[in-house]
Amino acid sequence: MHRPHFFIPVLLAVFLLSGPTPATQVTLQPIKDNTLYQSATGSTSNGAGTYFFVGTTAGGSVRRGLLAFDVAGNVPAGATISSVTLTLHMSRTVALNQTVSLHRVLAEWGEGTSNAGANEGGGAPATTGDATWLHRFYNTSFWTTQGGDFAATASASVSVGGIASYTWNSTPQLVADVQLWLDSGSQNFGWLVRGNESASSTAKRFDSSESLSATFRPALTINFSGGSFPPVITLRGSNPLTLPVGTPYVEPGYTATDNEDGDLTANVVVTGSVNHNVLGSYVLRYNVTDSGGNPAVEKTRTVNVVDTTAPVITLVGANPVTLEVGTAYVEPGYTATDNYNGNITGSVIVTGSVNHMVLGSYVLRYNVSDSSGNPAVERTRTVNVVDTTAPVITLAGANPMTLDVGTAYVEPGYTATDNYDGDIAANVVVTGSVNHPVLGAYVLRYNVSDSSGNPAVERTRTVNVVDTTAPVITLLGENPLVLVVGTPYVEPGYTATDNYDGDITTNVVVSGSVNHDVPGAYTLTYNVSDLGGIPAEEKARTVIVVEEPVVLEVIIASDGTLSLTWNDLGANFVYTVESRTALLDGDWAPLPPADQWPTASTSWAGISSTNGQMLFLRVKGELLP
């Protein structure tokens, strides 16, 4: 950090009795000082250091000092410089007596904030505005000649030995330098302090204006005569002054004093204006002249109308935004306003993106800066892509479903789809069961949730286990059954079974009757229903009551011709003629060539039998099915 530059405007005033014009003396301290460190890159300086260096180091590197004083600000205009002396305190060296000379600098240079610290011989990295071996102002303006632009002829020289204070006494050139700086302040660039650069290890360290000891700081003593001090204008408040755009400018104030006229503040003329509604740098000029016609050094105040107010971004719509997965994100909108630029919504930069196909929390960032570079406070919008849509279960097959008792239940199937997870049928949980051997209504429940925990609407399937199979009646014995007239009818028997109820023979209802005394065809019907009310297919038995079968004893003629006629039982009967060769022994066999005859008479020719053999014949009548 810079230490302040001190100056002592007047240490001594001496009135010389030999002439009408009194001589005056002022002693000044530098307004800036620095060291040029020889460097190919020009990146080393020591603007804020407490020392400056001259001469050559043991390694052969050159050091040069720079000093500048505010002459015109402390010596009245028109004065004549009579003598000048410069006193420097040398505080460190490795050499004995070495010549150190002052050379007038020919170009403006700077003092930055670099500070080497410690003994400071190696310098510090240059900062903006520092003078370096290559730069007048680091790192934008360069010396014409590396090492500084200065007059080749020394203005004064002195031999510097051990640690002590040394004075460069007045010379015509020193006087000429200071007179130039008084008369033409634009050429006041100070002196370059140069040591012995023809050999190594000649370096000297001098205290700078930042020295902790005021006694050791450089002192320029100027003796002058004549001249007049102009009025002095002093500006109050900041200079430059920063004014927020839109805020009316209020003059902070000023004073003007003169050594003869006193307070001239009321006579100050201020020119220039400030447009507080338009950004820019405005210069106000303050001038006044005393009664002797001496103008004050013009003062100027720079008023920088700036925009330091950040724009404001306002988000329209919900924040956070909840977005159903699969639904494209549509920006709800935003606005951006600035105190100077107005509506700058079109300049807002939105970063981030929303993948509406993937669940997650997405952050969009909204930023904008006004034309002055003031950034708005960043706004963010969180977009939560969520899944609130329940999956859908679809049952395949019948519902309700009828299942025959005893038949194992086979699931007809189902599907489950979700807007985000897709096919999740494998995740469906089916609860409930079907006891297929037991009649009843059974409920199966189908449930599933997607990966977001949204449950589907429960689906149910009702399975009715029913008995749809009719029982079966089975007749035992012959059917039709031929009964010889007069023989009481005895039921041959029957059974009835059901797939669910089992044996229900005892429930069979037999309808119809047989009159065994009267020849004829009688029908008996057999019916039954299971406990579910399902009727069996009706069965019927025909009982034919016939007269005693006719058994004929015949002898076949030698030509094998035989004719028979018997009682016809009716159109629904067919007849079989059976024969055997013994009345009581052997099996009855149909008489060829035919097994049955539809009529009550027939004849045979050429019966294959031994001539004169006795045959026993019988005729059987059978009811057509």
C-alpha positions in Angstrom: 0.0 0.0 0.0 1.3 3.5 -0.8 2.5 5.6 2.0 1.3 9.3 1.5 3.8 11.6 -0.2 4.6 14.5 2.1 5.9 17.9 1.1 6.9 20.9 3.2 5.8 23.9 1.1 7.9 26.5 3.0 10.5 25.7 5.5 12.2 29.1 5.6 11.4 32.5 4.3 14.4 34.9 4.2 14.1 38.6 3.3 17.2 39.7 1.6 18.1 43.3 2.6 20.1 43.8 -0.5 17.2 44.0 -2.9 13.5 44.9 -3.1 12.3 41.3 -3.8 12.4 38.9 -0.9 13.8 35.5 -1.5 11.8 32.5 -0.4 12.8 28.8 0.2 10.7 25.7 0.0 11.7 22.1 0.7 9.7 19.4 -1.1 9.5 15.6 -0.8 8.9 13.5 -3.9 5.4 13.0 -5.2 6.6 9.6 -6.6 9.8 7.5 -6.8 10.7 4.1 -8.2 13.6 1.8 -9.3 14.3 0.6 -12.8 15.6 -3.0 -12.4 17.5 -4.1 -15.5 15.4 -6.9 -17.0 14.8 -8.4 -20.5 11.1 -8.8 -19.6 10.6 -5.5 -17.8 8.5 -7.2 -15.2 10.2 -5.9 -12.0 9.6 -2.7 -10.1 9.3 -1.3 -6.5 6.8 1.6 -6.7 5.6 1.3 -3.0 9.0 0.2 -1.6 10.8 2.2 1.1 14.0 2.3 -1.0 15.3 2.9 -4.5 18.6 1.7 -6.0 21.4 2.9 -8.3 24.5 1.4 -9.7 25.4 -2.2 -10.6 24.9 -5.4 -8.5 27.5 -8.0 -7.9 25.9 -10.0 -10.7 26.3 -7.1 -13.2 22.6 -6.0 -13.2 22.0 -2.3 -13.4 19.7 -0.3 -11.1 18.4 3.2 -11.7 16.3 5.5 -9.4 13.5 7.8 -10.4 12.4 10.9 -8.4 9.7 13.6 -9.2 8.6 16.7 -7.3 5.6 19.0 -7.6 7.4 22.3 -8.3 4.5 24.2 -9.9 2.2 23.4 -7.0 4.6 24.8 -4.4 6.5 27.7 -6.1 4.5 30.7 -7.4 4.1 31.2 -11.1 6.6 33.7 -12.5 9.1 33.1 -9.8 12.8 32.9 -10.6 14.7 29.9 -9.3 18.0 31.0 -7.7 19.3 27.7 -6.3 18.4 24.1 -5.9 19.8 21.3 -3.6 18.8 17.7 -3.3 19.5 15.6 -0.2 19.3 11.8 -0.2 20.0 9.3 2.5 22.1 6.3 1.4 21.3 3.4 3.7 23.1 0.3 2.3 26.1 -0.3 0.0 28.8 -2.8 -0.9 31.2 -0.3 -2.4 33.1 2.8 -1.3 33.0 6.1 -3.1 31.0 6.0 -6.3 29.7 8.8 -8.4 26.0 9.2 -8.4 24.5 11.7 -10.9 21.1 13.3 -11.6 19.7 13.3 -15.2 16.5 15.1 -16.3 13.9 12.5 -17.4 12.3 13.2 -20.8 9.0 11.3 -20.5 6.3 10.6 -18.0 6.5 7.5 -15.9 4.5 5.8 -13.1 4.6 4.5 -9.6 2.5 1.4 -9.0 1.8 -0.7 -5.9 4.7 -3.1 -6.2 6.7 -3.5 -3.0 9.8 -5.7 -2.8 10.0 -5.9 1.0 13.0 -6.8 3.1 16.2 -5.2 1.6 14.3 -4.8 -1.7 17.4 -5.3 -3.9 15.7 -7.9 -6.2 12.5 -5.8 -6.7 8.9 -7.2 -6.9 6.6 -8.2 -9.7 5.5 -5.0 -11.5 1.9 -3.9 -11.0 -0.3 -1.8 -13.3 1.2 1.7 -13.9 4.7 0.8 -12.6 7.8 2.1 -14.3 10.1 -0.8 -15.2 13.3 -1.2 -17.3 11.1 -1.4 -20.4 7.9 0.4 -19.5 7.0 3.9 -18.5 3.7 2.5 -17.4 3.5 -1.3 -16.9 2.6 -2.9 -19.2 1.1 -0.6 -21.8 3.6 2.3 -22.4 7.3 1.8 -23.2 10.4 3.9 -22.9 12.0 4.9 -26.2 15.2 3.5 -24.9 15.4 0.5 -22.4 16.4 1.8 -19.0 14.6 5.1 -19.3 14.5 8.2 -21.5 16.8 10.9 -19.9 19.2 13.6 -20.8 22.7 12.3 -21.4 24.3 15.2 -19.6 24.1 15.0 -15.8 22.5 18.0 -14.1 24.6 17.3 -11.0 26.9 14.6 -9.5 28.2 13.7 -6.1 30.5 11.0 -4.7 28.7 8.7 -2.4 30.6 6.5 0.1 29.3 5.0 3.3 25.9 5.2 4.9 25.0 8.8 5.3 23.0 11.6 3.9 24.4 13.3 0.7 23.5 16.6 -0.9 23.7 17.5 -4.6 24.5 21.2 -4.4 23.0 23.7 -6.8 24.3 23.8 -10.3 23.1 25.8 -13.3 21.6 22.7 -14.8 19.7 21.8 -11.6 18.4 25.4 -11.5 17.4 25.2 -15.2 15.6 21.8 -14.6 13.5 23.2 -11.8 12.8 26.5 -13.6 11.6 24.5 -16.6 9.3 22.5 -14.4 7.9 25.7 -12.9 7.4 27.4 -16.1 6.2 24.4 -18.1 4.7 21.8 -15.7 3.9 19.5 -18.6 7.6 18.8 -18.9 8.1 18.0 -15.2 9.2 14.3 -15.3 11.8 14.5 -12.5 15.3 13.1 -12.4 16.8 9.7 -13.0 19.4 8.9 -10.3 22.3 7.0 -12.0 25.2 5.3 -10.2 28.4 3.8 -11.5 27.4 1.3 -14.2 30.9 0.6 -15.6 31.7 -2.0 -13.0 29.9 -4.5 -10.9 29.2 -4.2 -7.1 28.7 -0.5 -7.2 25.1 -0.5 -6.1 23.8 2.0 -3.6 20.4 1.9 -1.7 18.7 5.2 -1.0 15.6 5.9 1.2 12.5 6.8 -0.7 9.5 8.9 0.1 8.0 5.8 1.7 10.8 5.6 4.3 9.6 5.0 7.8 11.9 7.8 8.9 10.9 11.3 7.8 14.4 12.4 8.3 15.7 10.0 5.7 13.2 10.9 3.0 14.5 12.7 -0.1 14.4 16.5 0.2 14.5 19.1 -2.6 15.2 22.6 -1.4 14.4 25.4 -3.8 15.3 29.1 -3.3 13.3 31.5 -5.5 12.3 35.1 -5.7 9.4 37.0 -7.3 6.3 35.5 -8.7 2.9 35.6 -7.4 0.7 33.0 -5.9 -2.6 32.6 -7.7 -5.8 32.0 -5.9 -6.3 28.4 -4.8 -9.4 26.5 -5.5 -10.1 23.5 -3.3 -12.8 21.0 -4.3 -14.9 19.4 -1.6 -16.2 15.9 -1.9 -15.0 13.1 -4.1 -13.1 13.7 -7.3 -13.8 11.8 -9.4 -17.3 11.6 -8.2 -19.5 8.6 -9.0 -23.1 9.3 -9.6 -25.8 6.6 -10.0 -27.7 7.2 -13.2 -31.0 8.9 -12.7 -29.8 10.6 -9.5 -29.7 14.4 -9.9 -26.2 15.9 -9.5 -25.7 17.9 -6.3 -22.5 20.0 -6.2 -20.4 18.8 -3.2 -18.9 22.3 -3.0 -15.6 24.2 -3.3 -13.6 27.1 -1.8 -11.4 29.7 -3.3 -8.8 31.6 -1.3 -6.3 34.2 -2.2 -3.3 35.5 -0.2 -4.4 39.1 -0.9 -8.1 39.0 -1.6 -9.0 36.3 1.0 -12.2 34.3 0.3 -13.0 34.3 -3.5 -15.4 31.3 -3.3 -18.3 33.5 -4.6 -16.3 34.4 -7.7 -15.7 30.9 -8.8 -17.0 30.2 -12.3 -18.1 26.6 -12.8 -18.5 25.4 -16.4 -19.8 22.1 -17.8 -22.9 20.2 -16.9 -23.9 16.7 -15.8 -26.7 14.8 -17.6 -27.6 12.4 -14.8 -30.0 10.5 -17.0 -27.3 9.5 -19.5 -24.3 7.3 -18.7 -21.0 9.0 -19.3 -18.0 10.9 -17.8 -18.7 14.6 -17.4 -16.1 17.2 -16.6 -16.9 20.3 -14.5 -14.3 23.1 -14.6 -13.7 25.5 -11.7 -11.9 28.9 -12.4 -11.4 32.1 -10.5 -9.1 35.2 -10.9 -8.0 37.4 -8.1 -8.1 41.2 -8.1 -4.5 41.3 -9.5 -5.6 39.3 -12.5 -3.9 36.1 -11.4 -5.9 33.1 -12.5 -6.1 30.1 -10.1 -4.9 26.8 -11.4 -8.1 25.4 -12.9 -9.6 22.6 -11.0 -11.7 20.0 -12.7 -14.1 17.5 -11.2 -15.0 14.4 -13.1 -18.5 13.2 -12.5 -18.9 9.6 -13.7 -22.6 8.9 -14.2 -22.7 5.1 -13.9 -25.1 2.4 -13.7 -24.4 0.2 -10.6 -27.9 -1.1 -10.2 -28.3 -4.7 -11.4 -31.3 -5.6 -13.5 -34.0 -7.7 -12.0 -35.2 -11.1 -13.4 -38.7 -12.1 -12.5 -39.9 -15.7 -13.3 -43.4 -16.1 -14.5 -45.4 -19.2 -13.5 -44.8 -21.9 -11.0 -41.4 -22.5 -9.4 -40.8 -25.4 -8.9 -42.7 -26.7 -11.9 -44.2 -30.2 -11.7 -44.1 -31.8 -15.2 -45.7 -35.2 -16.0 -43.2 -37.5 -17.6 -43.5 -37.6 -21.4 -45.0 -34.1 -21.5 -42.8 -31.6 -23.3 -41.6 -28.7 -21.1 -42.9 -25.3 -22.1 -41.2 -22.3 -20.5 -43.7 -20.4 -18.4 -41.8 -17.2 -19.1 -39.7 -14.5 -17.4 -39.1 -10.8 -17.5 -35.9 -8.7 -17.0 -36.0 -5.0 -16.3 -33.2 -2.6 -15.7 -33.2 0.9 -14.2 -31.3 2.3 -17.2 -31.9 -0.1 -20.1 -35.5 -0.8 -19.4 -36.9 -4.1 -20.7 -34.0 -6.5 -21.4 -36.0 -9.7 -21.4 -34.7 -10.5 -24.8 -31.1 -10.6 -23.4 -31.8 -13.2 -20.8 -29.7 -16.3 -21.2 -31.3 -19.5 -20.0 -29.0 -22.5 -19.3 -29.9 -26.0 -18.4 -32.4 -28.3 -20.0 -35.3 -30.6 -19.1 -35.4 -34.2 -20.3 -39.2 -34.7 -20.1 -38.7 -38.4 -20.9 -36.7 -39.2 -17.8 -37.8 -38.7 -14.2 -35.7 -36.3 -12.2 -35.2 -32.8 -10.9 -33.8 -30.3 -13.5 -32.6 -26.8 -12.7 -32.8 -24.0 -15.3 -30.7 -20.9 -14.7 -31.7 -17.4 -15.8 -29.0 -14.7 -16.2 -28.7 -11.3 -17.7 -26.4 -8.3 -17.5 -27.3 -4.7 -18.4 -25.2 -2.6 -20.8 -23.0 -1.5 -18.0 -22.1 -5.1 -17.2 -24.1 -5.3 -14.0 -25.3 -8.9 -13.6 -28.7 -9.6 -12.3 -29.1 -11.9 -9.3 -29.3 -15.3 -11.0 -32.8 -16.9 -10.9 -33.3 -20.6 -11.0 -36.4 -22.7 -11.8 -36.6 -26.3 -10.7 -38.6 -28.6 -13.0 -39.5 -31.9 -11.4 -40.4 -34.5 -14.0 -42.7 -36.9 -12.2 -44.8 -39.9 -12.9 -48.3 -39.5 -11.4 -50.1 -41.6 -14.0 -51.2 -45.0 -12.7 -50.5 -48.1 -14.8 -53.4 -49.9 -16.3 -54.3 -53.6 -15.8 -56.3 -55.3 -18.5 -57.8 -58.8 -17.9 -57.8 -61.3 -20.8 -60.6 -63.9 -21.1 -64.1 -64.0 -19.6 -65.0 -62.1 -16.5 -66.9 -63.4 -14.7 -65.6 -66.8 -15.7 -67.5 -70.0 -15.4 -65.5 -73.1 -14.4 -66.9 -76.6 -14.4 -66.4 -78.2 -11.0 -63.4 -80.4 -10.9 -61.7 -78.7 -13.7 -58.4 -77.1 -12.7 -58.4 -73.3 -13.0 -56.1 -71.9 -15.8 -55.5 -68.2 -15.7 -56.7 -66.6 -19.0 -54.0 -63.9 -18.7 -53.7 -60.2 -18.1 -51.5 -57.2 -19.2 -50.2 -54.3 -17.3 -48.8 -51.2 -19.1 -47.4 -48.0 -17.7 -46.8 -44.6 -19.4 -43.2 -44.6 -18.1 -42.2 -48.2 -17.3 -43.9 -49.8 -20.3 -44.9 -53.5 -19.9 -45.0 -54.3 -16.2 -47.2 -57.4 -16.5 -44.5 -59.4 -14.7 -44.9 -57.3 -11.7 -48.7 -57.9 -11.3 -49.6 -59.5 -8.0 -52.6 -61.8 -8.1 -54.2 -62.6 -4.8 -57.0 -65.1 -4.1 -57.5 -68.7 -5.2 -60.0 -71.0 -6.9 -60.9 -74.3 -5.2 -62.1 -76.1 -8.3 -63.5 -79.2 -6.6 -65.9 -77.0 -4.6 -68.8 -75.1 -6.0 -68.7 -71.4 -5.3 -67.9 -67.9 -6.5 -64.2 -67.1 -6.1 -62.6 -63.6 -6.5 -59.1 -63.1 -7.8 -57.5 -59.6 -7.3 -55.0 -58.1 -9.7 -52.7 -55.3 -8.5 -49.5 -53.6 -9.6 -47.6 -50.3 -9.0 -45.2 -48.6 -11.3 -41.6 -47.6 -10.3 -42.9 -44.3 -9.0 -45.3 -46.1 -6.6 -48.5 -45.2 -8.5 -51.0 -48.1 -7.9 -53.1 -49.3 -10.8 -56.9 -49.5 -10.3 -57.4 -52.9 -8.9 -58.9 -55.4 -11.3 -60.9 -58.4 -10.1 -62.0 -61.6 -11.8 -64.9 -63.6 -10.5 -64.6 -67.4 -11.1 -67.8 -69.2 -10.6 -67.1 -72.9 -10.1 -70.4 -74.5 -11.2 -71.8 -78.0 -12.0 -72.9 -78.0 -15.6 -72.5 -81.8 -16.2 -75.6 -83.8 -16.2 -75.7 -87.0 -14.2 -75.7 -90.3 -16.3 -78.3 -93.1 -16.0 -77.2 -96.6 -17.0 -79.8 -99.3 -17.5 -78.8 -102.8 -16.6 -80.2 -105.9 -18.3 -81.7 -106.3 -21.7 -83.4 -103.4 -23.5 -85.8 -104.1 -25.0 -86.7 -106.9 -22.7 -89.0 -109.7 -23.9 -91.3 -111.0 -21.3 -93.4 -114.1 -21.7 -97.0 -113.3 -21.0 -97.9 -114.2 -17.5 -94.4 -113.7 -16.2 -94.2 -110.8 -13.6 -91.8 -108.1 -14.7 -88.7 -107.8 -12.5 -86.6 -104.6 -12.9 -83.2 -105.7 -14.2 -81.7 -102.6 -12.5 -80.0 -99.2 -13.2 -77.4 -96.9 -11.9 -77.1 -93.1 -11.7 -73.8 -91.2 -11.2 -73.0 -87.5 -11.1 -69.6 -85.9 -11.5 -70.1 -83.8 -8.3 -72.9 -85.7 -6.3 -71.5 -89.1 -7.0 -73.9 -92.1 -6.8 -77.5 -90.8 -7.0 -79.1 -94.1 -8.0 -81.6 -93.9 -5.2 -82.9 -90.6 -6.7 -83.8 -92.1 -10.0 -87.5 -91.8 -10.8 -89.0 -94.7 -12.9 -92.2 -94.0 -14.7 -94.4 -96.3 -16.7 -95.6 -99.9 -15.9 -95.7 -103.4 -17.5 -98.9 -105.5 -17.7 -97.4 -108.9 -17.9 -100.7 -110.5 -18.6 -101.3 -108.7 -21.8 -99.0 -109.1 -24.7 -97.6 -105.8 -25.9 -94.8 -103.3 -25.8 -94.5 -101.3 -22.6 -92.1 -98.4 -22.0 -90.5 -97.6 -18.7 -88.7 -94.1 -18.4 -85.9 -93.4 -16.0 -85.1 -89.8 -14.8 -82.9 -88.1 -12.2 -81.4 -84.6 -11.5 -78.3 -83.8 -9.5 -78.4 -81.5 -6.5 -77.7 -78.6 -8.8 -80.9 -79.4 -10.6 -79.2 -80.6 -13.8 -81.4 -83.5 -15.3 -79.8 -86.6 -16.7 -80.6 -87.6 -20.2 -83.8 -89.7 -19.8 -83.5 -93.4 -20.4 -86.2 -95.7 -21.5 -86.6 -99.5 -21.4 -89.0 -101.3 -23.7 -90.6 -104.4 -22.2 -92.3 -106.7 -24.7 -94.8 -109.0 -23.3 -95.2 -111.9 -25.8 -96.9 -115.1 -25.9 -94.8 -118.2 -25.3 -92.3 -118.3 -28.2 -93.4 -120.7 -30.9 -91.1 -123.5 -31.3 -91.6 -125.4 -34.5 -90.4 -128.8 -35.3 -89.9 -129.2 -39.0 -88.3 -131.6 -41.3 -86.7 -130.0 -44.3 -87.8 -131.4 -47.6 -85.3 -133.1 -49.8 -85.1 -130.0 -51.9 -84.3 -127.9 -48.9 -87.5 -125.8 -49.2 -89.1 -124.4 -46.1 -91.9 -121.8 -45.6 -93.1 -120.2 -42.3 -95.8 -117.8 -41.3 -96.2 -116.4 -37.7 -98.1 -113.8 -35.9 -97.1 -110.2 -36.8 -96.3 -108.0 -33.8 -96.5 -104.8 -35.7 -94.7 -102.4 -37.9 -92.0 -101.6 -35.3 -90.8 -105.1 -35.0 -88.3 -107.2 -37.0 -88.1 -111.0 -36.7 -85.4 -113.5 -36.3 -85.8 -117.1 -37.0 -83.3 -119.3 -35.1 -82.7 -123.0 -35.3 -81.0 -125.9 -33.6 -81.0 -129.6 -34.2 -82.0 -130.6 -30.7 -84.8 -129.2 -28.8 -83.1 -129.0 -25.5 -79.5 -129.0 -26.3 -77.2 -126.7 -28.3 -77.2 -123.0 -29.1 -79.9 -121.2 -31.1 -78.5 -119.7 -34.2 -80.1 -117.4 -36.8 -81.4 -119.4 -39.8 -79.5 -118.2 -42.9 -79.4 -116.7 -45.4 -80.8 -113.6 -43.6 -80.6 -112.7 -39.9 -83.9 -110.7 -39.7 -87.1 -110.4 -41.6 -89.5 -107.4 -41.6 -92.6 -109.5 -42.1 -94.3 -112.4 -40.3 -93.6 -114.9 -43.1 -90.7 -116.0 -45.1 -89.5 -119.1 -46.9 -86.2 -120.7 -47.5 -84.9 -122.7 -50.5 -82.0 -125.0 -50.4 -81.4 -125.0 -46.7 -78.1 -126.5 -46.1 -79.0 -129.5 -43.9 -78.8 -133.2 -44.0 -81.8 -134.6 -45.8 -84.5 -135.6 -43.4 -82.7 -134.0 -40.5 -85.0 -132.5 -37.8 -84.7 -128.8 -37.0 -86.2 -127.0 -34.1 -87.1 -123.4 -35.0 -88.2 -120.3 -33.0 -89.3 -116.9 -34.0 -88.2 -113.8 -32.0 -89.6 -110.4 -32.5 -87.4 -107.3 -31.7 -88.6 -103.7 -31.3 -86.8 -101.3 -33.7 -84.6 -98.8 -31.9 
